[in-house]
């Protein structure tokens, strides 16, 4: 009895160890019953993965399988096909071989598509197999909306010119779903592009001769589009309407929030406007509500430090501080602590500026200094609410510091942030704020200092020889023997948009208040305290932990040096 092509695929999966005969029989029976293709049955029932199926098809047909996650896809090569053509044929052009092209196909059995592709590009094509999932991700990344930003911006400009520069405010009340309005299409594209590129912030900046849109990706700003400044008022008005702000007020800074949905993701946007010489500058912080809170382990906090931090925040009373510059992830660390502490038998109150993520089971208050709803005032009110745990977004003045210390002394656990360069400077900062040494000694449990470092893209990571300056800096910490250090950097690829980095990880140090350290700060001697604290940290300092990431090839020396330049060595 002849074996069908479908059964051959099944046998190929069994031969490669991806599938058992029992599972194949079940899938064949379901295929016969439902009429669906065998491959879909196997993948949807989780009998095999999509990648295993693609490898089996490649082996059966004698053609290569290409893993696009590890292939340096050239965008200019892919764009030989338009996005419509690529999606129609489920094909990506991977390599120019002179008289032919290497093409990745998600469905290599479609011979008609192969003939049409060959005719379309005017050359013979050689086929390789790729997975559907990797095809979709690659196409989404390559055919990003960057070009559309410029097109939509020009469309807005043309529309304004038709209206002779007059913005019709009544039309600005259109729903965000109104895709016919050029301004709306431009904004939608900006949001979609920002989410696609993992941007944390969108900057819309009017200049004298152009309007610049920039995205902050992994802590670094990248220009996206430059267009005519005439469209700036239309964008500003539309964004203000979405955020519920006064469109007539152009002289004062304003803050608002917007919620949008791009695909299946809901994004909360925190918007800030500032009047400048050439119009209002707008910065939007993107907060994805679909991903949930980042747990502390995923943030990069090492196991030894995580254990200490977990033990400290579970103390019945006292103060735990997180320090570092703006944008280093302090709030994320505090939210991670709240996720651990949030239990039904615990009363948690927070006052934040602003409330970035909403957490079920916790009472969160937005600070509003315009109506005198300050951190200090909220702390005093909180103490009458019978709380167990208090989170103060930031200790920024003497009054807040005093109330937080008194709350800790009266049986409450207080979590907060402080702007200092490192952990050992935090008690000295509290002394500067006028908190007595005895109160700091009796309430402060520990201080975490943190930074965010960019991580080298795993797809284009390669070894390199550091510069003389970089080597001298590393030797200052690790000594002259660097034979065990794997120096790497990212050369830039389509996966990381040519940057060489993809994502960030936290780098932490934690100072636990020992009996000796408490005694020193009790005497009010900050210089002696900092000396003892640095000795106590030893090799667990933040710069040494950053060097560990360099030594293991996770980040570059230049990234680690940014930490050392902002702390005392």
Order of alpha helices (4+ residues) and beta strands (2+ residues): alpha-alpha-alpha-alpha-alpha-alpha-beta-beta-alpha-beta-alpha-alpha-alpha-beta-beta-beta-alpha-beta-beta-beta-alpha-beta-alpha-beta-beta-alpha-beta-alpha-beta-alpha-alpha-beta-beta-alpha-beta-beta-alpha-alpha-alpha-alpha
